[in-house]
Amino acid sequence: MKLTHSMVIALWIMGFATEGWASDAQVATVAQVEGRAQIFTRPSKKLENSAGVNEGVIASFEGEYYRVRDLKASDRVENGNVVRTFPGAKVKVIYDNGDQIYVGPGSSYRILWKNDVKATPEIRLAYGRIRGVISKEGPRKKVIIRTRSAVMGVRGTDFFISDEGQGETSVSVLRGAVEVAPTKGKPTVVETGMTAEVVTRSVEVPVRKISKEDLGEIRVASSLPVKKETQMEELKALEKKALEVTLKDIRVYQPELLKEMPQAAAGEMFVADLNSKVVDIAAIQAPSIPKKKRPGLEELKSPDGVDYYEKYFQNGGH
């Protein structure tokens, strides 16, 4: 069949619209901010001088320049953006399909993707802790997460990753599975109720049962106070979608949990409470395995007083 000029234009427009849809599906909305957090936007290889003062200060991160400002609810997290929380702060990010990312205190991650329908989005956790609740049917069903010591392929659906930027990554799976590989080693699938710890230059990935201590860390890092007061309609809709995605996931993988949460089964529970309850129930039968002490934020200061947490982000909003 011979294509007319009009048909070629129509196909070009359809392709452009499809790419736009792929991009929009990867853009998230900040649903809640507790404490101080920042967003790094407009990454550029060159230093910009023309941007207005209201667009934030300029910071350098991993060879690129960003505009940095304080993060607030309803902000959009777009391609190449960095989300950073200060000590004691937490952030909840929700995607349009209901996927969720919970960012723990003292954490930083960057989201990247190509404008291609088949492209796999990638999250780079520089340091800190994130918990993800990801639908196996959504646009992040094959999301890749990278730290300095590991590469993780998420197969679904409720997982927690911790990395202090010191060469050790911990991956716990509450529901579903995550494929974990050292940067120069073979991958291992970490399934429901298991935890893996990857050390820089390791070849194998040891896996053990998730412990009470692991679950305690998950709860502290990902629990947020429930906001019952009136919110923006957009945020209400996202919260509702997040609850639907989480409940659907639980019905597939852990339907027995809903017997202990009749309010959740009826859709009458806030998604933040539901995700915390999942951790609490798992902790009842989890073994106690004391974890190796990781350096706290105070310990990241050198003897001469240099704060490497702050130094990691040059001019990070100050």
PyMOL commands that set and color helices and strands:
alter all, ss='L'
color gray80, all
select helices_A, chain A and resi 5-26+53-55+212-222+233-253+255-259+262-265+271-285+298-300+308-311
alter helices_A, ss='H'
color red, helices_A
select strands_A, chain A and resi 28-34+37-44+57-61+64-70+76-77+82-85+90-95+100-103+108-112+122-133+144-146+150-163+168-182+188-191+194-199+207-209
alter strands_A, ss='S'
color yellow, strands_A
deselect
rebuild
show_as cartoon
